[in-house]
Amino acid sequence: MGRVRITVLHKSFFPELANTYLTDGDAVGPCDLLEEGQVYLYEGDGEKPTGFCPWAWADLFRYVCALAAGADYSPWHKQAGAQLRCCSDGVRPVAFYLERID
């Protein structure tokens, strides 16, 4: 089983949705667990990388495991063995780039 590098690409925040649907409104701000540019490494052991957001891990786990097992998402992605994914937080989503390291 291969390893997968997980890079935090972009953090988004939708204050209008936060004000409409969240108790604390836009005071919650963008994700405070991850920073753009952070890199995590999945070693192929089924364990969440240390310090990685547990909610994002629940969203990404199946894609990370598929890449580690050899999945390829071309022609949709320019790089073989890589994928662009996002956590499912509707108010403050984070985009990740997943790439298998052979």
N, C-alpha and C positions, 0 to 999 in steps of 0.2 A: 504494500500500500504506500502511495506517495505522500509527500508533504504538500501543504497548501499555504501560500502566503495570502493573508487577508489585509488589504490596505484600506484605510478609511479615506474615501475620496472627497465626500461632500456632506455637510450637515445643512438641512433645510429647516425652516420654521414657518408655520402659517398662523400668525397671531389672530387673524379673523376667525379661524376655526377654534383656536384656543379660547377666545372670548365667548364664542357661541356655545361650546360644549364642555369646557373644563371648569371645575369649581374655582381654581385659582386663576383662570383666564390666561392672558399672555404673560403673566408673572412667571410661568413655568419656564419660558425661554426655550432655546434650542437644547438639544441633548447635552447633558453635563457629564456624561460618562465617557465619551469618546471625543477625540480631537482629530481634525483633518490632518492627514499625513502619518498618523500612527500606523504601525505595521505589527501584525500578530502572526504567529506561525502555528499551524495545525500540524502535529507530528504523526497523525494517522492512528492515534490510540483511542479515539472516541471521546476524548476529554476536551472541554472548552479551554481555549488558551487563557493563561493567567491574565487577569485584569480585563478580559473582554466582557462586554455587556451580556448578561444572561438572557435578556429578552431578544436581543439581536441574534444571539447564538441559536435560540430556538427557531428563529426564522431562517437562518443560513445553514444549519447543520446538514440537512439533506443534500444541499448543493456542494458543500465542502466535501462531504463523504463521496459524492459522485465523482468529483474532480480527482480526489485522492485515489479512487479506484480506476481512473483512466478515462472518464467521460470526456467527450469533446463536443463543443457547442458551435463549431464552424458549420455552416457558413454564416451564422448569425453574429459571431464575434470574430474580429480580425485576427486575434491570436488563438491558436489551438490550445486547448487545455486551460482556458480562462473564461471568466464569466463576470458580468456586471450585475450586482444584486442590491437590494435595499431592504432595510428592516421594515416592519409593518406598522410602525407608529404613524398614524395618520396626521398628527399635528406637528411632529418634529422628526421626520424620517432621516435616516443616514444611509448614504450610498457607499457600497463597498466594491472593491475589485478583488476577485478571487482568482489566483493563478497557481496551477500545479507546478511544483518544483521537482524536476526529475533528478 
